[in-house]
Amino acid sequence: MDDSQNGVQVGENKFISKRTILSHLKTYNLYYEGKTLQLRHREEEGELIVEGLLNISWGLKRPIRLQMQDDHERIRPPPSSTSWHSGCNLDAQSQEGSNQTPPPIEVTPPPDQSENNGVKDEDDEDEGYDASSQLLRTKSDAGVLRRANRRSPSDQRRIRRHRFSINGHFYNHKTAVFTPAYGSVTNVRINSGMTTPQVLRVLFNKFKIENSPDEFALYLVHTSGERLQLKRSDYPMILRVLQGPCEQVCRIFLMEQDQVEEVTYDVAQYIKFEMPVLKSFITKLKEEEDREVQKLRTRYSYLRCIIEKQLQCLPEGSTCM
């Protein structure tokens, strides 16, 4: 009861004292002194809260899907058959427009230079306008393409400023489904009051990942080969502090739940040995097992002989109590 009131929760029905957490936190911040990975702590209503950046390594074996658009982005109607999205060439489109009659759409009168929003037509210097130049003035997809291609680099940076990249990878319609490089590191800003599912949702929202967070899990992976899955009731920030700051000893990986198995410490001791060494271990264990079996057989054979002799010494007709 005292631990639950004065301690910090690590997992379900698991608590640790504030003094222990603060001691580990001091070591953690000394290791990252002068870096952005230092953690801050405060107390609210007697509860210790640790917050900051948590490093998470990608350990996926299957590709992930990025969202086609951001949550607050306006949904555009599907492109028409004449849209540039269908893969048509703009030059070929303009040639077809000059050879055939224009579609029955309302053509707006050419605005003067003051109402052109700063976009100059390439054919303004010529006296005669052909059909293709007038089509670009209508509300067709070709005009949208023409204006879209004139975005400045600053506008392009502003458009995608709200979307984070995964190791430099922004959304692209050709690479919307891809696998992050194994072992590459990212980070999310969380606090010690967030459980494993909450941390996963923060990570997926940061990179606009379309997959369900329930398909994945966080794992503590040690250099010894030990691999433990964080439970849904665990608190990754506190566990990271308790494991220490050095990621050469222990790292937090994002992995698929159905692709990874846990490895206990006892099993991890033998993982890095070569196969001949492991086979020699098995041979030694088999020999030890055979010796123990032989000892048991000898012992019980001896006891059996003693019991049989005692039975023979009993007078005939006597009964055992």
Sequence and secondary structure as in RCSB ss.txt:
>XXXX:A:sequence
MDDSQNGVQVGENKFISKRTILSHLKTYNLYYEGKTLQLRHREEEGELIVEGLLNISWGLKRPIRLQMQDDHERI
RPPPSSTSWHSGCNLDAQSQEGSNQTPPPIEVTPPPDQSENNGVKDEDDEDEGYDASSQLLRTKSDAGVLRRANR
RSPSDQRRIRRHRFSINGHFYNHKTAVFTPAYGSVTNVRINSGMTTPQVLRVLFNKFKIENSPDEFALYLVHTSG
ERLQLKRSDYPMILRVLQGPCEQVCRIFLMEQDQVEEVTYDVAQYIKFEMPVLKSFITKLKEEEDREVQKLRTRY
SYLRCIIEKQLQCLPEGSTCM
>XXXX:A:secstr
 HHHHHEEEEETTEEEEHHHHHHHHHHHHHHTTTSTT  EEEEETTEEEEEEEEEEEE  SS EEB SS TTS  
     TTSGGGT  HHHHHHHHHHS   S        GGGSTT   TTTTSS   HHHHHTTSSSHHHHHHHHTT
  HHHHHHHTTTS  BTTB   TTSSEE   TT EEEEEEETT  HHHHHHHHHHHTTB S GGGEEEEEEETTS
 EEE  TT  HHHHHHHH S TTTEEEEEEETTT   B HHHHTTTTS HHHHHHHHHHHHHHHHHHHHHHHHHH
HHHHHHHHHHHHHS TT    
